[in-house]
Amino acid sequence: MTTELEGASPRSTPDGATVLAEISAILRTVLEEYGLDDSEITLETSFHDDLELESIDLVTLSAQLREFYGERVNFAAFIADRGLEEIIALTVGDLVGYVVDSLAVAEVG
């Protein structure tokens, strides 16, 4: 996957707004298959209710997050400890917070 965001320094910890923009770009590539790539994506956007992502879409999202962020962000681990109801309720803001935290930890470590 090639995005305009690939120039980001792998050693700088981005802020929430930057990560939201990056995740929005990644989500748009997932959503374009359904013709929904112009959907508004905010921190409150729900993966299930708003974007109508299915479990296979979350697998695709996980792969694209790994491709973009590398081993620093493990989406599978992020959702592994959650129950079905929690996964259904996930928002883009939940993922943004996780990515920001993961990148900060990776930078320190």
PLY file of the C-alpha trace (Angstrom):
ply
format ascii 1.0
element vertex 109
property float x
property float y
property float z
element edge 108
property int vertex1
property int vertex2
end_header
0.00 0.00 0.00
1.34 3.38 -0.92
0.01 6.49 0.75
1.10 10.07 0.92
1.79 9.48 4.61
4.73 7.14 4.15
7.23 9.94 4.57
6.56 10.14 8.32
9.63 9.58 10.44
9.45 6.17 12.09
11.12 7.56 15.22
8.88 10.55 15.91
5.77 9.96 17.98
2.84 11.55 16.14
0.02 13.28 17.97
-3.60 12.19 17.89
-4.51 14.43 14.96
-1.69 13.01 12.85
-2.61 9.43 13.73
-6.28 10.16 12.96
-5.26 11.40 9.50
-3.08 8.32 8.95
-5.76 5.89 10.10
-8.39 7.72 8.03
-6.22 7.26 4.93
-5.77 3.57 5.74
-9.50 3.13 6.36
-10.33 4.81 3.07
-8.34 2.14 1.23
-10.35 -0.54 3.06
-13.64 1.27 2.39
-13.02 1.99 -1.29
-13.84 -1.66 -2.05
-17.40 -0.84 -0.96
-17.52 2.60 -2.54
-17.53 4.21 0.93
-14.12 5.85 0.75
-15.70 9.32 1.04
-17.24 8.53 4.46
-16.54 11.06 7.17
-14.11 9.59 9.70
-13.85 11.18 13.14
-12.73 9.99 16.56
-16.35 9.04 17.32
-16.79 6.98 14.15
-17.72 3.39 14.97
-16.12 0.61 12.96
-19.28 -1.47 13.11
-22.23 0.94 13.10
-20.82 3.82 11.03
-18.33 2.13 8.70
-20.09 -1.26 8.68
-16.78 -3.14 8.82
-17.04 -6.91 9.13
-14.48 -9.18 10.78
-12.68 -9.76 7.46
-12.36 -5.99 7.08
-10.73 -5.82 10.51
-8.22 -8.42 9.35
-7.48 -6.26 6.31
-7.20 -3.19 8.55
-4.81 -5.06 10.84
-2.58 -5.99 7.90
-2.54 -2.43 6.59
-1.78 -0.99 10.03
1.14 -3.42 10.35
2.36 -2.47 6.88
2.19 1.24 7.71
3.43 1.23 11.33
5.43 -2.00 11.37
5.69 -4.10 14.49
5.14 -1.04 16.69
1.35 -1.37 16.34
-0.30 -4.76 16.80
-4.01 -4.41 16.08
-4.61 -8.13 16.63
-3.26 -7.83 20.18
-5.35 -4.69 20.69
-8.62 -6.52 20.03
-7.58 -9.95 21.35
-8.47 -9.15 24.97
-11.84 -7.63 24.10
-15.19 -9.33 24.11
-17.51 -9.28 21.11
-19.56 -6.37 22.48
-16.40 -4.32 23.02
-15.16 -5.06 19.52
-18.52 -4.05 18.05
-18.40 -0.79 20.04
-14.84 0.14 18.94
-14.40 3.62 17.56
-11.69 5.20 15.47
-10.80 7.20 18.59
-10.12 3.96 20.49
-7.72 2.89 17.75
-6.07 6.32 17.55
-5.41 6.24 21.30
-3.95 2.76 21.06
-1.68 3.69 18.13
-0.42 6.87 19.83
0.34 4.90 23.01
2.01 2.07 21.08
4.20 4.45 19.11
5.20 6.29 22.30
6.18 3.01 23.99
8.09 1.88 20.89
10.00 5.16 20.81
11.02 4.85 24.47
11.86 1.16 24.12
0 1
1 2
2 3
3 4
4 5
5 6
6 7
7 8
8 9
9 10
10 11
11 12
12 13
13 14
14 15
15 16
16 17
17 18
18 19
19 20
20 21
21 22
22 23
23 24
24 25
25 26
26 27
27 28
28 29
29 30
30 31
31 32
32 33
33 34
34 35
35 36
36 37
37 38
38 39
39 40
40 41
41 42
42 43
43 44
44 45
45 46
46 47
47 48
48 49
49 50
50 51
51 52
52 53
53 54
54 55
55 56
56 57
57 58
58 59
59 60
60 61
61 62
62 63
63 64
64 65
65 66
66 67
67 68
68 69
69 70
70 71
71 72
72 73
73 74
74 75
75 76
76 77
77 78
78 79
79 80
80 81
81 82
82 83
83 84
84 85
85 86
86 87
87 88
88 89
89 90
90 91
91 92
92 93
93 94
94 95
95 96
96 97
97 98
98 99
99 100
100 101
101 102
102 103
103 104
104 105
105 106
106 107
107 108
